[in-house]
Amino acid sequence: MASSSSFPTLSLPNGKIPQIAYGTGTAWYRGSNDTPFDQKLVDSILEAMNLGYTHLDCAEMYGTEKDVGVAIKQYLNETGKDRSSIFVTTKVYRTLNDIERALHDSLERLQLDYVDLYLIHAPFSMKNGQAGITLKEAWNKMEKFVDEKKVRNIGVSNFRVDDLKELFALTPKIKPCVNQIEYHPYVNAASKELLAYCRQNNILIESYSPLASIVHKKDGPIDAIVEALAVKYGKSHIHILLKWNMQKGHVIVTTSSKGDRLKSYLQAGDADWKLTDDEIKQIDDAGAKLHYRKFWTKEFDG
Ligand code: NDP
């Protein structure tokens, strides 16, 4: 089984990013930063870190940064490891209009001096003017955070091709290095242009909801090929889907409340098995027969 020392990493401008992240949104989402931390989440994060997860995904919006902060502190105390052994991502959206305060508060809740990756969670409120800040103003502040060493890398989430083009048209001093998007076989076909644009511009894809196509859309067109590959490789359907995503060079952002599932997910990172190009294409082709998106459907699909 993969361990923290062997788990795959990819390169970012400032450091390496582990290719699996433990997400603290979705099932763990609380939506408010005014609530006390949830011991169940702290225990789950600690369990994940002890299994080898070194990449934690948070957001101002999830209301879980305090929990992540408590878990990190305990983990570093207990293991004697230092801050550089973990990779922390957080995102800003609700308080984009006061982004300096937003980062300050996130760092305080996380009990950290810096985050490894800071993302603008979505472009939508800046597009319709509700954010109270323009993309140019927000991005300039993001760049300043890197100069001030409060943030190691900066990127975006849920940006479509036009949103990225708008950002690149600003000729940013620091380009976005990550776009965190929903990505699984049932959005693959619809994401073709976006993936190509990101590849051309050295933007790493982080795939959230990588399991949506089997967790939320059972009995779909990918099931037969995923089952056949699971039998061929002696793996689960989940492993096949995570591997499919990782072999495309993406970071996967997943989660579970169950330790045995967290342990099992890590097998997707093992180097002793991989899908062939033709098998990846067979999943692509089967996935193209159904379009299903769980998040931001109106914004992405109209
Ligand atoms: P996944 O698609 O990986 O789904 C994870 C969920 O699948 C868990 O809740 C788990 O439940 C369940 N699951 C796993 N295996 C099985 C199984 N065999 N049968 C049934 N259920 C199963 O990811 P999520 O959609 O949860 O998103 C992961 C993370 O991505 C979030 O926590 C967040 O950090 C990030 N995210 C970012 C967004 C953005 O806008 N930037 C939007 C959405 C997510 P269980 O606990 O029971 O194991």
py3Dmol code that shows the C-alpha trace and the ligand (Angstrom):
import py3Dmol

protein = """\
ATOM      1  CA  MET A   1       0.000   0.000   0.000  1.00  0.00           C
ATOM      2  CA  ALA A   2       1.164   3.533  -0.693  1.00  0.00           C
ATOM      3  CA  SER A   3       2.692   5.417   2.205  1.00  0.00           C
ATOM      4  CA  SER A   4       3.421   9.091   2.714  1.00  0.00           C
ATOM      5  CA  SER A   5       6.971   8.629   1.460  1.00  0.00           C
ATOM      6  CA  SER A   6       5.933   6.841  -1.729  1.00  0.00           C
ATOM      7  CA  PHE A   7       2.689   8.585  -2.600  1.00  0.00           C
ATOM      8  CA  PRO A   8       2.934  10.398  -5.966  1.00  0.00           C
ATOM      9  CA  THR A   9       3.494  14.131  -6.041  1.00  0.00           C
ATOM     10  CA  LEU A  10       3.369  16.658  -8.876  1.00  0.00           C
ATOM     11  CA  SER A  11       5.307  19.896  -9.263  1.00  0.00           C
ATOM     12  CA  LEU A  12       4.006  23.383  -8.572  1.00  0.00           C
ATOM     13  CA  PRO A  13       5.991  26.628  -8.945  1.00  0.00           C
ATOM     14  CA  ASN A  14       6.740  26.524  -5.203  1.00  0.00           C
ATOM     15  CA  GLY A  15       7.079  22.928  -4.071  1.00  0.00           C
ATOM     16  CA  LYS A  16       5.422  19.586  -4.682  1.00  0.00           C
ATOM     17  CA  ILE A  17       1.722  18.790  -4.399  1.00  0.00           C
ATOM     18  CA  PRO A  18       0.614  15.314  -3.254  1.00  0.00           C
ATOM     19  CA  GLN A  19      -1.651  13.791  -5.902  1.00  0.00           C
ATOM     20  CA  ILE A  20      -4.387  12.810  -3.412  1.00  0.00           C
ATOM     21  CA  ALA A  21      -6.066  15.337  -1.137  1.00  0.00           C
ATOM     22  CA  TYR A  22      -8.339  14.726   1.816  1.00  0.00           C
ATOM     23  CA  GLY A  23     -11.294  17.095   1.308  1.00  0.00           C
ATOM     24  CA  THR A  24     -13.112  18.775   4.173  1.00  0.00           C
ATOM     25  CA  GLY A  25     -16.057  20.119   2.166  1.00  0.00           C
ATOM     26  CA  THR A  26     -19.109  18.143   0.882  1.00  0.00           C
ATOM     27  CA  ALA A  27     -19.915  15.542   3.563  1.00  0.00           C
ATOM     28  CA  TRP A  28     -18.047  17.599   6.200  1.00  0.00           C
ATOM     29  CA  TYR A  29     -19.409  21.004   5.081  1.00  0.00           C
ATOM     30  CA  ARG A  30     -20.739  23.151   7.959  1.00  0.00           C
ATOM     31  CA  GLY A  31     -20.954  26.460   6.106  1.00  0.00           C
ATOM     32  CA  SER A  32     -20.176  28.680   9.070  1.00  0.00           C
ATOM     33  CA  ASN A  33     -16.890  29.561  10.713  1.00  0.00           C
ATOM     34  CA  ASP A  34     -18.694  30.487  13.942  1.00  0.00           C
ATOM     35  CA  THR A  35     -19.267  26.889  15.026  1.00  0.00           C
ATOM     36  CA  PRO A  36     -16.821  25.055  17.323  1.00  0.00           C
ATOM     37  CA  PHE A  37     -14.705  22.365  15.700  1.00  0.00           C
ATOM     38  CA  ASP A  38     -16.151  18.896  15.161  1.00  0.00           C
ATOM     39  CA  GLN A  39     -14.145  16.222  16.991  1.00  0.00           C
ATOM     40  CA  LYS A  40     -15.351  13.589  14.502  1.00  0.00           C
ATOM     41  CA  LEU A  41     -13.765  15.525  11.646  1.00  0.00           C
ATOM     42  CA  VAL A  42     -10.566  16.155  13.648  1.00  0.00           C
ATOM     43  CA  ASP A  43     -10.305  12.405  14.340  1.00  0.00           C
ATOM     44  CA  SER A  44     -10.927  11.579  10.687  1.00  0.00           C
ATOM     45  CA  ILE A  45      -8.247  14.037   9.501  1.00  0.00           C
ATOM     46  CA  LEU A  46      -5.800  12.578  12.028  1.00  0.00           C
ATOM     47  CA  GLU A  47      -6.625   9.077  10.843  1.00  0.00           C
ATOM     48  CA  ALA A  48      -6.062  10.191   7.241  1.00  0.00           C
ATOM     49  CA  MET A  49      -2.732  11.844   8.069  1.00  0.00           C
ATOM     50  CA  ASN A  50      -1.547   8.777   9.952  1.00  0.00           C
ATOM     51  CA  LEU A  51      -2.445   6.686   6.888  1.00  0.00           C
ATOM     52  CA  GLY A  52      -0.257   8.920   4.696  1.00  0.00           C
ATOM     53  CA  TYR A  53      -2.518  11.747   3.483  1.00  0.00           C
ATOM     54  CA  THR A  54      -0.353  14.851   3.568  1.00  0.00           C
ATOM     55  CA  HIS A  55      -2.594  17.096   1.443  1.00  0.00           C
ATOM     56  CA  LEU A  56      -5.644  18.683   3.111  1.00  0.00           C
ATOM     57  CA  ASP A  57      -8.220  20.642   1.121  1.00  0.00           C
ATOM     58  CA  CYS A  58     -10.235  23.362   2.890  1.00  0.00           C
ATOM     59  CA  ALA A  59     -12.161  26.519   2.096  1.00  0.00           C
ATOM     60  CA  GLU A  60     -13.372  29.540   3.977  1.00  0.00           C
ATOM     61  CA  MET A  61     -16.861  28.491   2.832  1.00  0.00           C
ATOM     62  CA  TYR A  62     -16.778  24.983   4.349  1.00  0.00           C
ATOM     63  CA  GLY A  63     -16.491  26.160   7.952  1.00  0.00           C
ATOM     64  CA  THR A  64     -13.922  23.407   8.638  1.00  0.00           C
ATOM     65  CA  GLU A  65     -10.621  25.296   8.804  1.00  0.00           C
ATOM     66  CA  LYS A  66     -10.634  25.271  12.619  1.00  0.00           C
ATOM     67  CA  ASP A  67     -10.940  21.493  12.613  1.00  0.00           C
ATOM     68  CA  VAL A  68      -8.058  21.207  10.131  1.00  0.00           C
ATOM     69  CA  GLY A  69      -5.955  23.522  12.311  1.00  0.00           C
ATOM     70  CA  VAL A  70      -6.572  21.443  15.443  1.00  0.00           C
ATOM     71  CA  ALA A  71      -5.778  18.199  13.610  1.00  0.00           C
ATOM     72  CA  ILE A  72      -2.564  19.550  12.052  1.00  0.00           C
ATOM     73  CA  LYS A  73      -1.317  20.862  15.375  1.00  0.00           C
ATOM     74  CA  GLN A  74      -1.952  17.531  17.087  1.00  0.00           C
ATOM     75  CA  TYR A  75      -0.411  15.559  14.203  1.00  0.00           C
ATOM     76  CA  LEU A  76       2.782  17.638  14.138  1.00  0.00           C
ATOM     77  CA  ASN A  77       3.080  17.454  17.948  1.00  0.00           C
ATOM     78  CA  GLU A  78       2.599  13.706  18.033  1.00  0.00           C
ATOM     79  CA  THR A  79       4.861  12.850  15.109  1.00  0.00           C
ATOM     80  CA  GLY A  80       7.557  15.496  15.612  1.00  0.00           C
ATOM     81  CA  LYS A  81       7.293  16.288  11.893  1.00  0.00           C
ATOM     82  CA  ASP A  82       7.524  19.842  10.699  1.00  0.00           C
ATOM     83  CA  ARG A  83       5.084  22.040   8.809  1.00  0.00           C
ATOM     84  CA  SER A  84       6.782  21.336   5.489  1.00  0.00           C
ATOM     85  CA  SER A  85       5.659  17.690   5.677  1.00  0.00           C
ATOM     86  CA  ILE A  86       2.068  18.677   4.932  1.00  0.00           C
ATOM     87  CA  PHE A  87       0.376  20.522   2.094  1.00  0.00           C
ATOM     88  CA  VAL A  88      -2.616  22.733   2.910  1.00  0.00           C
ATOM     89  CA  THR A  89      -4.997  24.302   0.406  1.00  0.00           C
ATOM     90  CA  THR A  90      -7.687  26.800   1.248  1.00  0.00           C
ATOM     91  CA  LYS A  91     -10.007  28.981  -0.823  1.00  0.00           C
ATOM     92  CA  VAL A  92     -11.714  32.345  -0.665  1.00  0.00           C
ATOM     93  CA  TYR A  93     -15.156  33.212  -1.993  1.00  0.00           C
ATOM     94  CA  ARG A  94     -17.662  34.686   0.452  1.00  0.00           C
ATOM     95  CA  THR A  95     -15.411  37.500   1.640  1.00  0.00           C
ATOM     96  CA  LEU A  96     -13.547  38.157  -1.594  1.00  0.00           C
ATOM     97  CA  ASN A  97     -14.338  41.857  -1.138  1.00  0.00           C
ATOM     98  CA  ASP A  98     -11.935  41.868   1.857  1.00  0.00           C
ATOM     99  CA  ILE A  99      -9.539  39.225   0.660  1.00  0.00           C
ATOM    100  CA  GLU A 100      -6.711  40.330   2.976  1.00  0.00           C
ATOM    101  CA  ARG A 101      -8.953  39.805   5.988  1.00  0.00           C
ATOM    102  CA  ALA A 102     -10.170  36.520   4.478  1.00  0.00           C
ATOM    103  CA  LEU A 103      -6.631  35.125   4.262  1.00  0.00           C
ATOM    104  CA  HIS A 104      -5.736  36.459   7.701  1.00  0.00           C
ATOM    105  CA  ASP A 105      -8.785  34.737   9.219  1.00  0.00           C
ATOM    106  CA  SER A 106      -8.175  31.490   7.350  1.00  0.00           C
ATOM    107  CA  LEU A 107      -4.561  31.367   8.582  1.00  0.00           C
ATOM    108  CA  GLU A 108      -5.724  32.106  12.109  1.00  0.00           C
ATOM    109  CA  ARG A 109      -8.317  29.319  12.036  1.00  0.00           C
ATOM    110  CA  LEU A 110      -5.751  26.940  10.525  1.00  0.00           C
ATOM    111  CA  GLN A 111      -3.133  28.050  13.111  1.00  0.00           C
ATOM    112  CA  LEU A 112      -0.628  28.392  10.268  1.00  0.00           C
ATOM    113  CA  ASP A 113       1.772  31.081   9.014  1.00  0.00           C
ATOM    114  CA  TYR A 114       1.199  30.180   5.378  1.00  0.00           C
ATOM    115  CA  VAL A 115      -0.847  27.924   3.122  1.00  0.00           C
ATOM    116  CA  ASP A 116       0.708  25.921   0.325  1.00  0.00           C
ATOM    117  CA  LEU A 117      -2.053  26.769  -2.140  1.00  0.00           C
ATOM    118  CA  TYR A 118      -4.638  29.549  -2.070  1.00  0.00           C
ATOM    119  CA  LEU A 119      -7.504  29.424  -4.563  1.00  0.00           C
ATOM    120  CA  ILE A 120     -10.237  31.780  -5.668  1.00  0.00           C
ATOM    121  CA  HIS A 121     -13.101  29.337  -5.069  1.00  0.00           C
ATOM    122  CA  ALA A 122     -15.194  30.446  -8.066  1.00  0.00           C
ATOM    123  CA  PRO A 123     -15.385  33.330 -10.531  1.00  0.00           C
ATOM    124  CA  PHE A 124     -19.162  33.745 -10.496  1.00  0.00           C
ATOM    125  CA  SER A 125     -19.693  36.463  -7.879  1.00  0.00           C
ATOM    126  CA  MET A 126     -17.001  38.595  -9.545  1.00  0.00           C
ATOM    127  CA  LYS A 127     -18.699  38.150 -12.915  1.00  0.00           C
ATOM    128  CA  ASN A 128     -22.082  39.398 -11.759  1.00  0.00           C
ATOM    129  CA  GLY A 129     -20.627  42.170  -9.588  1.00  0.00           C
ATOM    130  CA  GLN A 130     -21.811  40.665  -6.278  1.00  0.00           C
ATOM    131  CA  ALA A 131     -18.301  40.066  -4.963  1.00  0.00           C
ATOM    132  CA  GLY A 132     -17.562  43.778  -4.622  1.00  0.00           C
ATOM    133  CA  ILE A 133     -14.112  43.244  -6.152  1.00  0.00           C
ATOM    134  CA  THR A 134     -12.919  42.743  -9.716  1.00  0.00           C
ATOM    135  CA  LEU A 135     -10.857  39.794 -10.861  1.00  0.00           C
ATOM    136  CA  LYS A 136      -7.915  42.134 -11.464  1.00  0.00           C
ATOM    137  CA  GLU A 137      -8.052  43.543  -7.934  1.00  0.00           C
ATOM    138  CA  ALA A 138      -8.442  40.103  -6.375  1.00  0.00           C
ATOM    139  CA  TRP A 139      -5.604  38.579  -8.405  1.00  0.00           C
ATOM    140  CA  ASN A 140      -3.240  41.449  -7.599  1.00  0.00           C
ATOM    141  CA  LYS A 141      -3.843  40.746  -3.897  1.00  0.00           C
ATOM    142  CA  MET A 142      -3.258  37.027  -4.456  1.00  0.00           C
ATOM    143  CA  GLU A 143       0.116  37.874  -6.039  1.00  0.00           C
ATOM    144  CA  LYS A 144       0.954  40.095  -3.075  1.00  0.00           C
ATOM    145  CA  PHE A 145       0.261  37.186  -0.689  1.00  0.00           C
ATOM    146  CA  VAL A 146       2.936  35.152  -2.510  1.00  0.00           C
ATOM    147  CA  ASP A 147       5.434  38.035  -2.217  1.00  0.00           C
ATOM    148  CA  GLU A 148       4.625  38.275   1.499  1.00  0.00           C
ATOM    149  CA  LYS A 149       5.136  34.478   1.836  1.00  0.00           C
ATOM    150  CA  LYS A 150       1.688  33.987   3.341  1.00  0.00           C
ATOM    151  CA  VAL A 151       0.860  31.737   0.415  1.00  0.00           C
ATOM    152  CA  ARG A 152       3.213  29.467  -1.581  1.00  0.00           C
ATOM    153  CA  ASN A 153       1.146  29.004  -4.756  1.00  0.00           C
ATOM    154  CA  ILE A 154      -1.977  30.636  -6.154  1.00  0.00           C
ATOM    155  CA  GLY A 155      -4.705  29.271  -8.349  1.00  0.00           C
ATOM    156  CA  VAL A 156      -8.402  29.141  -9.090  1.00  0.00           C
ATOM    157  CA  SER A 157     -11.355  26.802  -8.849  1.00  0.00           C
ATOM    158  CA  ASN A 158     -14.424  26.405 -11.049  1.00  0.00           C
ATOM    159  CA  PHE A 159     -12.931  28.691 -13.719  1.00  0.00           C
ATOM    160  CA  ARG A 160     -14.239  28.039 -17.252  1.00  0.00           C
ATOM    161  CA  VAL A 161     -12.195  28.793 -20.388  1.00  0.00           C
ATOM    162  CA  ASP A 162     -13.540  32.354 -20.656  1.00  0.00           C
ATOM    163  CA  ASP A 163     -12.784  33.029 -16.975  1.00  0.00           C
ATOM    164  CA  LEU A 164      -9.200  31.849 -17.479  1.00  0.00           C
ATOM    165  CA  LYS A 165      -8.842  33.905 -20.645  1.00  0.00           C
ATOM    166  CA  GLU A 166     -10.021  36.963 -18.716  1.00  0.00           C
ATOM    167  CA  LEU A 167      -7.382  36.289 -16.071  1.00  0.00           C
ATOM    168  CA  PHE A 168      -4.591  35.729 -18.611  1.00  0.00           C
ATOM    169  CA  ALA A 169      -5.627  38.913 -20.444  1.00  0.00           C
ATOM    170  CA  LEU A 170      -4.599  40.783 -17.278  1.00  0.00           C
ATOM    171  CA  THR A 171      -1.037  39.561 -17.982  1.00  0.00           C
ATOM    172  CA  PRO A 172      -0.604  38.452 -14.385  1.00  0.00           C
ATOM    173  CA  LYS A 173       2.856  38.578 -12.844  1.00  0.00           C
ATOM    174  CA  ILE A 174       2.113  35.187 -11.285  1.00  0.00           C
ATOM    175  CA  LYS A 175      -0.030  32.883 -13.388  1.00  0.00           C
ATOM    176  CA  PRO A 176      -2.604  30.557 -11.803  1.00  0.00           C
ATOM    177  CA  CYS A 177      -0.975  27.153 -11.414  1.00  0.00           C
ATOM    178  CA  VAL A 178      -4.095  25.144 -10.491  1.00  0.00           C
ATOM    179  CA  ASN A 179      -7.758  24.966 -11.522  1.00  0.00           C
ATOM    180  CA  GLN A 180      -9.806  22.828  -9.110  1.00  0.00           C
ATOM    181  CA  ILE A 181     -12.866  21.559 -11.006  1.00  0.00           C
ATOM    182  CA  GLU A 182     -15.432  18.786 -10.885  1.00  0.00           C
ATOM    183  CA  TYR A 183     -13.933  15.994 -12.928  1.00  0.00           C
ATOM    184  CA  HIS A 184     -15.085  12.408 -13.462  1.00  0.00           C
ATOM    185  CA  PRO A 185     -16.147  10.397 -16.557  1.00  0.00           C
ATOM    186  CA  TYR A 186     -19.580  12.050 -16.841  1.00  0.00           C
ATOM    187  CA  VAL A 187     -18.113  15.565 -17.182  1.00  0.00           C
ATOM    188  CA  ASN A 188     -15.049  14.525 -19.181  1.00  0.00           C
ATOM    189  CA  ALA A 189     -16.547  15.174 -22.618  1.00  0.00           C
ATOM    190  CA  ALA A 190     -17.945  18.557 -21.556  1.00  0.00           C
ATOM    191  CA  SER A 191     -14.546  19.530 -20.086  1.00  0.00           C
ATOM    192  CA  LYS A 192     -12.511  18.862 -23.240  1.00  0.00           C
ATOM    193  CA  GLU A 193     -11.853  22.481 -24.177  1.00  0.00           C
ATOM    194  CA  LEU A 194     -11.172  23.479 -20.567  1.00  0.00           C
ATOM    195  CA  LEU A 195      -8.668  20.655 -20.081  1.00  0.00           C
ATOM    196  CA  ALA A 196      -6.886  21.563 -23.324  1.00  0.00           C
ATOM    197  CA  TYR A 197      -6.680  25.231 -22.323  1.00  0.00           C
ATOM    198  CA  CYS A 198      -5.287  24.313 -18.901  1.00  0.00           C
ATOM    199  CA  ARG A 199      -2.730  21.959 -20.419  1.00  0.00           C
ATOM    200  CA  GLN A 200      -1.551  24.633 -22.876  1.00  0.00           C
ATOM    201  CA  ASN A 201      -1.141  27.121 -20.048  1.00  0.00           C
ATOM    202  CA  ASN A 202       0.544  24.823 -17.502  1.00  0.00           C
ATOM    203  CA  ILE A 203      -2.441  24.839 -15.181  1.00  0.00           C
ATOM    204  CA  LEU A 204      -2.652  21.670 -13.110  1.00  0.00           C
ATOM    205  CA  ILE A 205      -6.139  20.177 -12.786  1.00  0.00           C
ATOM    206  CA  GLU A 206      -7.373  19.214  -9.352  1.00  0.00           C
ATOM    207  CA  SER A 207     -10.385  16.915  -9.737  1.00  0.00           C
ATOM    208  CA  TYR A 208     -13.020  17.268  -7.054  1.00  0.00           C
ATOM    209  CA  SER A 209     -15.882  14.768  -6.770  1.00  0.00           C
ATOM    210  CA  PRO A 210     -13.804  12.160  -8.637  1.00  0.00           C
ATOM    211  CA  LEU A 211     -16.220   9.438  -7.496  1.00  0.00           C
ATOM    212  CA  ALA A 212     -19.457  11.215  -8.412  1.00  0.00           C
ATOM    213  CA  SER A 213     -20.021   8.997 -11.433  1.00  0.00           C
ATOM    214  CA  ILE A 214     -20.438   5.904  -9.293  1.00  0.00           C
ATOM    215  CA  VAL A 215     -21.481   7.312  -5.925  1.00  0.00           C
ATOM    216  CA  HIS A 216     -24.246   9.570  -7.286  1.00  0.00           C
ATOM    217  CA  LYS A 217     -24.961   8.018 -10.694  1.00  0.00           C
ATOM    218  CA  LYS A 218     -25.194   4.277 -10.231  1.00  0.00           C
ATOM    219  CA  ASP A 219     -26.187   2.017 -13.155  1.00  0.00           C
ATOM    220  CA  GLY A 220     -24.641   4.316 -15.734  1.00  0.00           C
ATOM    221  CA  PRO A 221     -22.767   3.637 -19.002  1.00  0.00           C
ATOM    222  CA  ILE A 222     -19.297   3.381 -17.403  1.00  0.00           C
ATOM    223  CA  ASP A 223     -20.261   0.578 -15.016  1.00  0.00           C
ATOM    224  CA  ALA A 224     -19.506  -2.329 -17.378  1.00  0.00           C
ATOM    225  CA  ILE A 225     -15.999  -1.213 -18.338  1.00  0.00           C
ATOM    226  CA  VAL A 226     -15.168  -0.198 -14.758  1.00  0.00           C
ATOM    227  CA  GLU A 227     -16.324  -3.629 -13.540  1.00  0.00           C
ATOM    228  CA  ALA A 228     -14.265  -5.408 -16.223  1.00  0.00           C
ATOM    229  CA  LEU A 229     -11.130  -3.433 -15.276  1.00  0.00           C
ATOM    230  CA  ALA A 230     -11.725  -3.977 -11.568  1.00  0.00           C
ATOM    231  CA  VAL A 231     -11.767  -7.741 -12.213  1.00  0.00           C
ATOM    232  CA  LYS A 232      -8.706  -7.566 -14.498  1.00  0.00           C
ATOM    233  CA  TYR A 233      -6.576  -5.655 -11.954  1.00  0.00           C
ATOM    234  CA  GLY A 234      -8.067  -7.140  -8.774  1.00  0.00           C
ATOM    235  CA  LYS A 235      -9.101  -3.655  -7.626  1.00  0.00           C
ATOM    236  CA  SER A 236     -12.362  -1.941  -6.692  1.00  0.00           C
ATOM    237  CA  HIS A 237     -14.459   0.312  -8.932  1.00  0.00           C
ATOM    238  CA  ILE A 238     -13.281   3.239  -6.798  1.00  0.00           C
ATOM    239  CA  HIS A 239      -9.619   2.386  -7.508  1.00  0.00           C
ATOM    240  CA  ILE A 240     -10.270   2.255 -11.252  1.00  0.00           C
ATOM    241  CA  LEU A 241     -11.918   5.684 -11.224  1.00  0.00           C
ATOM    242  CA  LEU A 242      -9.204   7.291  -9.103  1.00  0.00           C
ATOM    243  CA  LYS A 243      -6.463   5.751 -11.252  1.00  0.00           C
ATOM    244  CA  TRP A 244      -8.209   6.956 -14.461  1.00  0.00           C
ATOM    245  CA  ASN A 245      -8.120  10.483 -13.046  1.00  0.00           C
ATOM    246  CA  MET A 246      -4.540  10.301 -11.746  1.00  0.00           C
ATOM    247  CA  GLN A 247      -3.172   8.908 -15.020  1.00  0.00           C
ATOM    248  CA  LYS A 248      -4.490  12.035 -16.719  1.00  0.00           C
ATOM    249  CA  GLY A 249      -2.044  13.925 -14.507  1.00  0.00           C
ATOM    250  CA  HIS A 250      -4.659  15.336 -12.156  1.00  0.00           C
ATOM    251  CA  VAL A 251      -4.668  15.726  -8.388  1.00  0.00           C
ATOM    252  CA  ILE A 252      -7.707  13.954  -6.897  1.00  0.00           C
ATOM    253  CA  VAL A 253      -9.629  15.659  -4.114  1.00  0.00           C
ATOM    254  CA  THR A 254     -11.735  13.047  -2.389  1.00  0.00           C
ATOM    255  CA  THR A 255     -12.901  12.292   1.136  1.00  0.00           C
ATOM    256  CA  SER A 256     -14.461   9.692   3.395  1.00  0.00           C
ATOM    257  CA  SER A 257     -15.691   9.481   6.955  1.00  0.00           C
ATOM    258  CA  LYS A 258     -14.524   5.860   7.044  1.00  0.00           C
ATOM    259  CA  GLY A 259     -10.951   4.876   7.821  1.00  0.00           C
ATOM    260  CA  ASP A 260     -11.072   1.686   5.767  1.00  0.00           C
ATOM    261  CA  ARG A 261     -12.133   3.644   2.672  1.00  0.00           C
ATOM    262  CA  LEU A 262      -9.414   6.241   3.207  1.00  0.00           C
ATOM    263  CA  LYS A 263      -6.866   3.446   3.480  1.00  0.00           C
ATOM    264  CA  SER A 264      -8.209   1.767   0.373  1.00  0.00           C
ATOM    265  CA  TYR A 265      -8.194   4.968  -1.774  1.00  0.00           C
ATOM    266  CA  LEU A 266      -4.403   5.101  -1.375  1.00  0.00           C
ATOM    267  CA  GLN A 267      -4.015   1.986  -3.520  1.00  0.00           C
ATOM    268  CA  ALA A 268      -4.825   4.190  -6.505  1.00  0.00           C
ATOM    269  CA  GLY A 269      -1.390   5.741  -6.000  1.00  0.00           C
ATOM    270  CA  ASP A 270       0.491   2.453  -6.099  1.00  0.00           C
ATOM    271  CA  ALA A 271       2.985   2.310  -8.943  1.00  0.00           C
ATOM    272  CA  ASP A 272       2.680  -1.457  -9.454  1.00  0.00           C
ATOM    273  CA  TRP A 273      -0.476  -1.173 -11.577  1.00  0.00           C
ATOM    274  CA  LYS A 274      -1.808   1.175 -14.223  1.00  0.00           C
ATOM    275  CA  LEU A 275      -4.476   1.321 -16.895  1.00  0.00           C
ATOM    276  CA  THR A 276      -3.504   1.126 -20.546  1.00  0.00           C
ATOM    277  CA  ASP A 277      -4.161   4.090 -22.848  1.00  0.00           C
ATOM    278  CA  ASP A 278      -6.884   2.055 -24.536  1.00  0.00           C
ATOM    279  CA  GLU A 279      -8.592   1.313 -21.196  1.00  0.00           C
ATOM    280  CA  ILE A 280      -8.522   5.011 -20.307  1.00  0.00           C
ATOM    281  CA  LYS A 281     -10.123   5.732 -23.686  1.00  0.00           C
ATOM    282  CA  GLN A 282     -12.778   3.076 -23.122  1.00  0.00           C
ATOM    283  CA  ILE A 283     -13.788   4.827 -19.880  1.00  0.00           C
ATOM    284  CA  ASP A 284     -13.737   8.197 -21.716  1.00  0.00           C
ATOM    285  CA  ASP A 285     -15.979   6.816 -24.476  1.00  0.00           C
ATOM    286  CA  ALA A 286     -18.444   5.192 -22.077  1.00  0.00           C
ATOM    287  CA  GLY A 287     -18.542   8.362 -19.926  1.00  0.00           C
ATOM    288  CA  ALA A 288     -19.384  10.470 -22.994  1.00  0.00           C
ATOM    289  CA  LYS A 289     -22.749   8.676 -23.225  1.00  0.00           C
ATOM    290  CA  LEU A 290     -24.057  10.476 -20.133  1.00  0.00           C
ATOM    291  CA  HIS A 291     -23.616  14.034 -18.907  1.00  0.00           C
ATOM    292  CA  TYR A 292     -23.958  14.503 -15.165  1.00  0.00           C
ATOM    293  CA  ARG A 293     -22.578  17.324 -13.040  1.00  0.00           C
ATOM    294  CA  LYS A 294     -23.158  17.620  -9.308  1.00  0.00           C
ATOM    295  CA  PHE A 295     -21.938  21.167  -8.594  1.00  0.00           C
ATOM    296  CA  TRP A 296     -22.329  24.568 -10.278  1.00  0.00           C
ATOM    297  CA  THR A 297     -24.521  23.039 -12.994  1.00  0.00           C
ATOM    298  CA  LYS A 298     -26.155  26.302 -14.099  1.00  0.00           C
ATOM    299  CA  GLU A 299     -22.819  28.094 -14.319  1.00  0.00           C
ATOM    300  CA  PHE A 300     -21.114  25.342 -16.327  1.00  0.00           C
ATOM    301  CA  ASP A 301     -23.953  23.883 -18.380  1.00  0.00           C
ATOM    302  CA  GLY A 302     -26.335  26.836 -18.755  1.00  0.00           C
TER     303      GLY A 302
END
"""
ligand_1 = """\
48
NDP
P -15.861 12.122 -4.000
O -16.503 12.073 -5.344
O -14.519 11.499 -3.889
O -16.863 11.447 -2.996
C -16.496 11.161 -1.666
C -17.724 10.581 -1.001
O -17.982 9.313 -1.580
C -17.563 10.377 0.478
O -18.533 11.157 1.152
C -17.807 8.884 0.686
O -18.732 8.651 1.744
C -18.463 8.443 -0.602
N -18.074 7.085 -0.989
C -16.824 6.616 -1.206
N -16.858 5.320 -1.570
C -18.153 4.952 -1.569
C -18.828 3.740 -1.856
N -18.147 2.642 -2.215
N -20.173 3.724 -1.753
C -20.851 4.831 -1.384
N -20.277 6.019 -1.108
C -18.944 6.067 -1.193
O -15.677 13.601 -3.489
P -16.653 14.761 -2.922
O -17.713 15.136 -3.889
O -17.099 14.391 -1.545
O -15.630 15.980 -2.844
C -14.360 15.816 -2.200
C -13.781 17.145 -1.813
O -13.600 17.971 -2.961
C -14.632 17.990 -0.867
O -14.590 17.539 0.459
C -13.981 19.341 -1.077
O -12.775 19.417 -0.332
C -13.689 19.338 -2.582
N -14.757 19.994 -3.371
C -14.485 21.218 -3.958
C -15.451 21.910 -4.638
C -15.139 23.244 -5.236
O -16.084 23.979 -5.647
N -13.888 23.632 -5.334
C -16.827 21.369 -4.793
C -16.991 20.051 -4.214
C -15.987 19.410 -3.546
P -18.285 7.953 3.138
O -17.964 9.057 4.086
O -19.520 7.195 3.536
O -17.119 7.069 2.845
"""
view = py3Dmol.view(width=600, height=400)
view.addModel(protein, "pdb")
view.setStyle({"model": 0}, {"cartoon": {"style": "trace"}})
view.addModel(ligand_1, "xyz")
view.setStyle({"model": 1}, {"stick": {}})
view.zoomTo()
view.show()
